[in-house]
């Protein structure tokens, strides 16, 4: 018998899966499969259903518990699957009592919009991962027309600073050399806390409280929410990694308005230029949606040019997926084949941008966090293959000697 967790989606789900692992173990739930779902696209929901069916075939006698964003939004869909024993909502999955053997209610999903606070959870580590994730925030107050996630996660709630520091300290004491701050909208951090401290203030306190932490990284941020304190840290704090992933979504002003985004194309370009002036070694990633409703060829071309205009390197490209209940799902839709073709073009441009970036690193030196014995990531998140085997989780200095496919090749500096 064993407890298996199948996790889809974001880093926040990764954190929550570790919380559930501890609760389930404490409750003696040792013959179960927990599927932590994602709902950001229709494809993510389809993959979750497939995983549930595979789990039942592999473990016919295990209890299968389904949770996460898709379960929060569509509890009946999963409750009606013959493979599923229980469905837990996004709030219920983080409560220890939900995993007791006597907790037999088949569906426990309450109104996520009624939740007003988020607790800090202490996690000892992340199975099989070299970097650790710390939840700082939950939910989102914005209502982008394509996005269903606020209805799965609720409104924005911040974890108090003291709880964030306590969690990060526990992970550092357990040997982690890199901590990644995560949430749904982390640049909204603190708006609901006394004194309204921002993400910059949180990062400054973390770095001051944990001088032994060599690497602090941010997950996806919204550039229009970056405050002056965070900008100063990005520019001048070497322990804050020179890698920002931006929630851009599009590069055409009309599409951005129809998405109900809060930035313009020019603001995105200027933000990247401003940060690069202050920290020249910065590298940007971005989320981009291809084939949003009403997107013309010219509008798509504006998004495609944004890759060069912002100097983007790491792209997360999604063909637009209509989510029932969102305003964009009621807009005139583009053919699926066109969405996929545009996504393929963006990905091809992203591969070329990545190749240029990797080539530019050759001849330099990097600090590498080992994820496997001979593979890791630089401070700018570039993948590296080293010439020697080292302990996963350690940090090594390497001279970058070449490029092998989609990763750098490094020689350890003794």
C-alpha positions as CSV (number, residue, x, y, z in Angstrom):
1,X,0.0,0.0,0.0
2,X,1.2,3.5,-0.7
3,X,0.0,7.1,-1.0
4,X,0.5,8.5,-4.5
5,X,0.0,12.2,-5.5
6,X,-0.6,13.2,-9.1
7,X,-0.2,16.9,-9.5
8,X,-1.2,19.0,-12.5
9,X,-0.7,22.7,-13.1
10,X,1.1,25.4,-11.2
11,X,3.7,25.6,-8.5
12,X,1.0,26.5,-6.0
13,X,-0.5,23.1,-6.7
14,X,2.9,21.6,-6.0
15,X,3.0,23.3,-2.6
16,X,-0.5,22.1,-1.8
17,X,0.2,18.6,-2.8
18,X,3.0,18.5,-0.1
19,X,0.5,19.8,2.5
20,X,-2.0,17.0,1.5
21,X,0.8,14.4,1.6
22,X,1.5,15.3,5.3
23,X,-2.2,15.4,6.2
24,X,-3.0,12.1,4.5
25,X,0.0,10.4,6.2
26,X,-0.9,11.8,9.6
27,X,-4.5,10.4,9.1
28,X,-3.2,7.0,8.2
29,X,-4.5,7.2,4.6
30,X,-1.8,5.0,3.1
31,X,-3.7,3.2,0.3
32,X,-4.9,6.1,-1.9
33,X,-4.3,8.2,-5.0
34,X,-4.8,12.0,-4.7
35,X,-5.2,13.8,-8.0
36,X,-4.6,17.5,-7.7
37,X,-6.2,19.0,-10.9
38,X,-5.7,22.1,-12.9
39,X,-8.4,24.1,-14.8
40,X,-6.5,26.7,-16.7
41,X,-7.4,25.1,-20.0
42,X,-9.9,22.5,-21.2
43,X,-6.9,20.3,-22.1
44,X,-5.7,20.3,-18.5
45,X,-9.1,19.1,-17.3
46,X,-9.1,16.3,-20.0
47,X,-5.6,15.2,-18.8
48,X,-6.9,15.0,-15.2
49,X,-9.7,12.7,-16.2
50,X,-7.3,10.5,-18.1
51,X,-5.0,10.3,-15.1
52,X,-7.9,9.3,-12.9
53,X,-8.8,6.4,-15.2
54,X,-5.1,5.3,-15.4
55,X,-4.9,5.4,-11.6
56,X,-7.9,3.2,-11.2
57,X,-6.6,0.6,-13.7
58,X,-3.2,0.6,-11.9
59,X,-4.6,0.5,-8.4
60,X,-8.1,-1.0,-8.5
61,X,-8.4,-1.2,-4.6
62,X,-7.1,2.2,-3.7
63,X,-9.2,5.2,-2.7
64,X,-9.1,7.9,-5.4
65,X,-9.5,11.5,-4.1
66,X,-9.8,14.3,-6.7
67,X,-9.2,17.9,-5.7
68,X,-7.7,21.1,-7.2
69,X,-9.1,23.8,-9.4
70,X,-11.0,21.5,-11.8
71,X,-12.7,19.7,-8.9
72,X,-13.6,23.1,-7.3
73,X,-15.3,24.2,-10.5
74,X,-16.8,20.9,-11.7
75,X,-17.3,18.7,-8.6
76,X,-20.2,16.8,-10.2
77,X,-18.1,16.0,-13.2
78,X,-15.6,14.1,-11.1
79,X,-18.1,12.8,-8.5
80,X,-19.9,11.1,-11.4
81,X,-16.8,9.3,-12.6
82,X,-17.0,5.6,-11.4
83,X,-13.3,5.7,-10.6
84,X,-13.6,8.5,-8.0
85,X,-14.3,7.9,-4.3
86,X,-14.2,11.5,-3.0
87,X,-14.0,15.1,-4.3
88,X,-12.4,17.9,-2.2
89,X,-12.5,21.6,-2.9
90,X,-9.5,23.9,-2.9
91,X,-10.1,24.9,0.7
92,X,-11.1,21.5,2.0
93,X,-8.0,19.9,0.6
94,X,-5.8,21.8,3.0
95,X,-7.6,20.8,6.1
96,X,-6.3,17.9,8.1
97,X,-9.7,16.6,9.0
98,X,-10.6,16.1,5.3
99,X,-8.3,13.1,5.2
100,X,-9.5,11.2,8.2
101,X,-10.7,7.7,7.5
102,X,-14.1,8.6,8.8
103,X,-14.4,11.6,6.4
104,X,-16.6,9.8,4.0
105,X,-18.7,12.6,2.5
106,X,-18.2,11.9,-1.2
107,X,-18.2,15.6,-2.1
108,X,-16.7,18.4,0.1
109,X,-16.6,21.5,-2.0
110,X,-17.8,24.8,-0.5
111,X,-18.1,28.4,-1.8
112,X,-14.5,29.5,-2.4
113,X,-15.6,33.2,-2.7
114,X,-16.6,33.1,1.0
115,X,-13.0,32.4,2.1
116,X,-11.3,35.6,3.5
117,X,-7.9,34.3,4.8
118,X,-5.2,32.0,3.8
119,X,-3.1,30.1,6.4
120,X,0.6,29.4,6.2
121,X,1.4,25.7,6.0
122,X,4.8,24.3,7.1
123,X,6.2,21.9,4.5
124,X,9.5,20.1,5.2
125,X,10.4,19.6,1.5
126,X,9.4,18.7,-2.0
127,X,9.8,15.1,-3.1
128,X,12.3,14.9,-6.0
129,X,12.8,18.6,-6.3
130,X,16.0,20.6,-5.8
131,X,14.3,24.0,-5.3
132,X,11.6,24.7,-2.7
133,X,8.3,26.6,-3.2
134,X,6.8,28.9,-0.6
135,X,3.1,30.1,-1.0
136,X,2.8,33.8,-0.2
137,X,-0.6,34.5,-1.7
138,X,-3.8,32.8,-2.9
139,X,-6.6,33.8,-5.2
140,X,-7.0,36.8,-7.6
141,X,-9.1,40.0,-7.5
142,X,-8.9,40.6,-11.2
143,X,-11.3,39.2,-13.8
144,X,-9.5,38.7,-17.1
145,X,-12.1,37.7,-19.6
146,X,-10.4,34.4,-20.5
147,X,-9.6,33.2,-17.0
148,X,-11.6,30.9,-14.8
149,X,-9.0,30.6,-12.0
150,X,-10.5,33.3,-9.7
151,X,-13.6,31.2,-9.5
152,X,-11.5,28.2,-8.5
153,X,-9.2,30.0,-6.1
154,X,-11.3,32.8,-4.7
155,X,-10.3,36.4,-4.1
156,X,-6.8,37.5,-3.3
157,X,-5.5,36.6,0.2
158,X,-2.0,37.0,1.5
159,X,0.0,34.8,3.9
160,X,1.3,36.9,6.8
161,X,5.0,37.8,6.6
162,X,5.9,35.9,9.7
163,X,4.4,32.7,8.4
164,X,6.2,33.1,5.0
165,X,9.5,33.6,6.8
166,X,8.9,30.6,9.1
167,X,8.2,28.4,6.1
168,X,11.3,29.6,4.2
169,X,13.5,29.1,7.3
170,X,12.3,25.6,7.7
171,X,13.1,24.7,4.1
172,X,16.6,26.3,4.3
173,X,17.3,24.4,7.5
174,X,16.4,21.3,5.6
175,X,19.0,22.0,3.0
176,X,17.3,23.9,0.2
177,X,19.5,26.5,-1.5
178,X,16.8,28.1,-3.6
179,X,13.3,29.2,-2.6
180,X,10.7,30.2,-5.2
181,X,7.8,32.5,-4.0
182,X,4.5,31.4,-5.5
183,X,0.8,32.2,-5.6
184,X,-1.9,33.0,-8.0
185,X,-1.1,36.8,-8.3
186,X,2.0,37.3,-6.1
187,X,2.5,40.9,-7.1
188,X,-0.8,41.6,-5.3
189,X,0.8,40.4,-2.1
190,X,-0.1,42.4,1.0
191,X,-3.0,44.5,-0.2
192,X,-5.2,42.7,2.4
193,X,-2.7,42.8,5.3
194,X,-2.3,45.5,7.9
195,X,-0.1,48.2,6.6
196,X,-0.4,46.8,3.1
197,X,3.2,45.6,2.7
198,X,4.1,44.8,-0.9
199,X,6.0,41.9,-2.5
200,X,9.1,44.0,-2.4
201,X,8.8,44.4,1.4
202,X,8.3,40.7,1.8
203,X,11.4,39.8,-0.3
204,X,13.5,42.3,1.6
205,X,12.4,40.8,5.0
206,X,13.0,37.3,3.8
207,X,16.5,38.1,2.6
208,X,17.3,39.9,5.8
209,X,16.0,37.1,8.0
210,X,17.7,34.3,6.0
211,X,21.3,35.5,5.2
212,X,22.1,31.8,4.6
213,X,19.7,31.6,1.7
214,X,21.7,32.0,-1.5
215,X,18.9,32.1,-4.1
216,X,15.4,33.7,-4.0
217,X,13.3,33.4,-7.1
218,X,9.9,34.8,-8.1
219,X,7.2,32.9,-10.0
220,X,5.0,34.6,-12.5
221,X,4.5,38.3,-11.8
222,X,2.2,41.0,-13.2
223,X,4.5,43.9,-14.3
224,X,2.0,46.7,-13.7
225,X,1.9,45.7,-10.0
226,X,5.6,45.8,-9.4
227,X,6.3,48.5,-6.7
228,X,9.4,50.6,-6.3
229,X,10.8,48.5,-3.5
230,X,10.6,45.3,-5.6
231,X,12.1,47.1,-8.6
232,X,15.0,48.3,-6.4
233,X,15.6,44.7,-5.2
234,X,15.4,43.3,-8.7
235,X,18.0,45.9,-9.7
236,X,20.4,45.6,-6.8
237,X,20.0,42.4,-4.9
238,X,22.2,39.6,-6.2
239,X,20.4,36.9,-4.2
240,X,17.2,37.7,-6.0
241,X,17.6,35.7,-9.2
242,X,17.9,37.6,-12.5
243,X,14.9,35.8,-14.1
244,X,11.4,37.2,-14.3
245,X,8.4,35.4,-15.7
246,X,5.8,37.9,-16.9
247,X,2.0,37.5,-17.3
248,X,1.8,39.3,-20.6
249,X,-0.7,37.2,-22.5
250,X,-0.7,39.3,-25.7
251,X,1.1,42.1,-27.5
252,X,-1.8,43.9,-29.2
253,X,-3.6,46.7,-27.4
254,X,-7.1,45.8,-28.7
255,X,-6.7,42.2,-27.7
256,X,-5.3,43.2,-24.3
257,X,-8.5,45.4,-23.8
258,X,-10.7,42.5,-24.8
259,X,-8.8,40.3,-22.3
260,X,-9.4,43.0,-19.7
261,X,-5.7,43.2,-18.9
262,X,-4.4,46.2,-17.1
263,X,-1.3,47.0,-19.2
264,X,-0.7,48.1,-22.7
265,X,1.9,46.8,-25.2
266,X,4.0,49.9,-24.7
267,X,4.0,49.4,-20.9
268,X,5.3,45.8,-21.3
269,X,8.1,46.9,-23.6
270,X,9.1,49.8,-21.3
271,X,9.0,47.6,-18.2
272,X,11.4,45.1,-19.8
273,X,13.7,47.9,-21.0
274,X,13.7,49.6,-17.6
275,X,14.6,46.5,-15.7
276,X,17.3,45.6,-18.3
277,X,18.8,49.0,-17.9
278,X,19.0,48.5,-14.1
279,X,20.1,44.9,-14.2
280,X,21.6,44.0,-17.6
281,X,21.9,40.2,-16.8
282,X,18.1,39.9,-16.4
283,X,16.3,37.3,-18.5
284,X,12.5,37.4,-19.2
285,X,9.9,34.7,-19.7
286,X,6.3,35.2,-20.5
287,X,2.9,33.6,-20.8
288,X,1.3,34.2,-24.3
289,X,-2.1,33.2,-25.6
290,X,-2.5,32.5,-29.3
291,X,-5.8,32.8,-31.1
292,X,-7.8,34.8,-28.6
293,X,-11.4,35.5,-29.9
294,X,-11.4,38.3,-32.6
295,X,-7.6,38.1,-33.1
296,X,-6.8,39.2,-36.6
297,X,-3.5,38.4,-38.5
298,X,-2.3,41.9,-37.7
299,X,-3.1,41.6,-34.0
300,X,-1.3,38.3,-33.9
301,X,1.7,39.8,-35.6
302,X,1.9,42.4,-32.8
303,X,2.0,39.6,-30.2
304,X,4.7,37.7,-32.3
305,X,6.8,40.9,-32.5
306,X,6.6,41.3,-28.7
307,X,9.0,38.4,-28.3
308,X,11.8,40.5,-29.8
309,X,10.5,43.9,-28.6
310,X,10.6,42.8,-25.0
311,X,13.6,40.4,-25.4
312,X,11.7,37.4,-24.2
313,X,13.5,34.1,-23.8
314,X,11.3,31.5,-22.0
315,X,7.8,31.3,-23.4
316,X,4.8,29.5,-22.1
317,X,2.4,29.5,-25.1
318,X,-1.2,28.4,-24.9
319,X,-3.6,28.2,-27.8
320,X,-6.7,30.0,-26.5
321,X,-9.1,27.6,-24.7
322,X,-12.7,28.7,-24.1
323,X,-13.6,28.2,-20.4
324,X,-17.3,28.0,-19.8
325,X,-18.6,30.9,-17.7
326,X,-15.9,33.4,-18.8
327,X,-16.8,36.5,-21.0
328,X,-14.3,35.4,-23.7
329,X,-16.2,32.2,-24.2
330,X,-19.1,34.3,-25.5
331,X,-17.0,36.2,-28.0
332,X,-16.6,35.2,-31.7
333,X,-14.2,32.2,-31.6
334,X,-11.4,31.5,-34.1
335,X,-11.1,28.0,-35.6
336,X,-9.2,25.6,-33.4
337,X,-6.7,24.8,-36.3
338,X,-5.8,28.5,-36.6
339,X,-5.2,28.8,-32.8
340,X,-2.9,25.9,-32.9
341,X,-1.0,27.2,-35.9
342,X,-0.5,30.5,-34.2
343,X,0.7,28.8,-31.0
344,X,3.1,26.8,-33.1
345,X,4.5,29.9,-34.6
346,X,5.0,31.6,-31.3
347,X,6.7,28.5,-29.9
348,X,9.0,28.4,-33.0
349,X,10.0,32.0,-32.3
350,X,10.5,31.1,-28.7
351,X,12.9,28.3,-29.6
352,X,14.9,30.7,-31.8
353,X,15.1,33.2,-28.9
354,X,16.2,30.5,-26.5
355,X,18.9,29.3,-29.0
356,X,20.3,32.9,-29.2
357,X,20.3,33.2,-25.4
358,X,22.1,29.9,-24.9
359,X,24.7,30.8,-27.5
360,X,25.3,34.1,-25.7
361,X,26.2,32.3,-22.5
362,X,29.1,30.3,-24.0
363,X,32.4,31.5,-22.6
364,X,30.9,32.8,-19.4
365,X,30.7,31.5,-15.9
366,X,27.5,30.6,-14.0
367,X,26.4,29.3,-10.6
368,X,24.3,26.2,-11.1
369,X,21.7,24.6,-8.8
370,X,21.9,20.9,-9.4
371,X,18.5,19.3,-10.0
372,X,20.1,15.9,-10.9
373,X,23.6,14.7,-10.4
374,X,24.8,16.3,-13.6
375,X,22.0,18.7,-14.6
376,X,20.8,21.9,-13.2
377,X,19.8,25.6,-13.7
378,X,21.8,28.8,-13.7
379,X,20.7,31.9,-11.9
380,X,19.0,32.9,-15.1
381,X,17.2,29.5,-15.2
382,X,19.1,28.2,-18.2
383,X,19.5,24.4,-18.2
384,X,23.1,23.1,-17.9
385,X,24.7,19.7,-18.2
386,X,27.9,19.5,-16.1
387,X,31.0,17.4,-16.7
388,X,31.0,15.9,-13.2
389,X,28.4,14.3,-10.9
390,X,27.4,16.3,-7.8
391,X,24.8,16.0,-5.1
392,X,21.3,17.3,-6.3
393,X,20.5,20.4,-4.4
394,X,24.0,21.7,-4.3
395,X,25.3,24.8,-6.0
396,X,28.4,24.7,-8.2
397,X,30.3,27.2,-10.2
398,X,30.8,26.2,-13.9
399,X,32.5,27.6,-17.0
400,X,30.0,27.4,-19.9
401,X,31.8,25.7,-22.7
402,X,29.1,25.0,-25.3
403,X,25.5,24.3,-26.2
404,X,24.0,20.8,-26.6
405,X,20.6,21.0,-28.1
406,X,18.4,23.0,-25.7
407,X,20.9,23.2,-22.8
408,X,24.3,24.6,-22.0
409,X,27.3,22.5,-21.3
410,X,29.5,23.4,-18.3
411,X,32.8,22.4,-16.8
412,X,32.9,22.6,-13.0
413,X,35.3,25.2,-11.6
414,X,37.2,23.6,-8.6
